[in-house]
Amino acid sequence: MAEQKEFIDKTNEYLESNEVYDLFDNLLKQLVIHQPAKPIQFLMEQLKKKSPLIVCVLGPPGVNRSRFCARLAAEYKVKHIQVGKLLREKRELKDEIDTGALVRDDVVIEIVKKEVAKAKGTGWVLDGFPRTKVQAQALQICGVCMDRVLLLNGSEKMIRQKYAVKMSASGYDIEAQEDAINRRLQHYFRYITTVAECFRNVIRQIDATSGDDDMIYESLKKMISLRPYSNAPLRPPRVMVIGPCGSGRSTQCQMIAKHYGCVHVDIASLVKDLQEKKKSAVAEVPPEFVSDEELCELVGKRLNEIDCVRKGWVLDGFPKTPAQAEFMRKAHMWPSRVCNLTVDEDVVVQRLSSRRIDPVTGIAYYGPPPTVSIRQRVIQAEYDQADAVRDRYQKHQENIGEILRTFAGVQPAPIKGEQTIFKVQEIVQEFIDRPLPSEVTQDPEEDI
């Protein structure tokens, strides 16, 4: 039995580290799409090729989407399919487009299908398509399997300002500008949710309101580098964030999940859900006070759910004990990165001394609650009092060394949590994005 277990462990490690699962997945995908008469010969030919870049970029008017797409197409040497330009070249559609109305789905779909067919095998950047759920479904039906869909986000105020400047430069009067802007924004916000849902497993979102164009472009390139189904840094990440209570761990996990489009697995929320199922008190219970067996069962089940498998995850506050760390290792739920937030004990005590819990909702407030009624009922939990916090901190310190040794293979990074939220986030993102030495030699697309 011991030899069998050792063989299984070594086999899994080999398959994971050499990305064999990813290779099989890509080959199977191509087989289903093309359905060749001679599948074995087809697969042999596929092994000799490097998959071309196929990316779809979406976003509201006014975020310079086409400019970014042109840069991507030039850098990656693929075709830029600018759908808006193709439509404007159709004279019979000019008046309809100028009013801000959407062109009929069947017309747009036919144009895009022809352009995609021309770029078959060479790669492309699809700019501004699909704009409706019907268009998204048509893209899937015609055999295009999207694994890179980028969505540029922007505030409505920013969109209006930039779009107004663009229309003024094109010679539109103020009244025509306002009508067209309103109509296009209505169309965009009406349909983008359902379009995003069609690509929910592969979509990546980029904030187009912060930073200059070069920063946004670099974020786009970074998202293009993310590939599915792996623990490597250039794929949807599996990030483990460890730190004592009050270290800012949950805040960082939320920001990581939003930036990388992965799932925030919050242990405190899992514990609360377990309480509710058991019809126990709904008050927040720190995970330190839950048994290893219960926590391991909760985490194992959650990380095996389809959203975590496909999008990746950021694990908030687990493992807390060596036994929990050993569970992760034995269950082959290996993180791609381990971030260890370090904070002095006095800082933790000071931070949690101001925290108050709403006994009705279980929400924690570190400042004044938003309403008088909530302010009147919030309480300080027993485990947030100074002596309890110090005890929890000491337990963390006793366990952290052995936990980090369990994950030594991914080189856990110590990160000082006393810095500002955004400085910590900058360091965390840089660590997640930087390949480990062992991963640099295994990246098949490093010269893309």
Helices and strands as residue ranges (DSSP letters): H 2-17, H 20-34, H 39-47, E 54-58, H 65-76, E 79-82, H 83-88, G 91-93, H 94-98, H 105-118, E 124-127, H 133-141, E 149-153, H 156-169, H 174-198, E 203-207, H 213-225, E 238-242, H 249-260, E 263-266, H 267-277, G 287-289, H 292-303, H 306-311, E 313-316, H 322-330, E 337-342, H 345-353, E 356-357, E 364-365, H 372-377, G 382-384, H 386-406, G 408-410, E 413-416, H 421-433, H 437-440
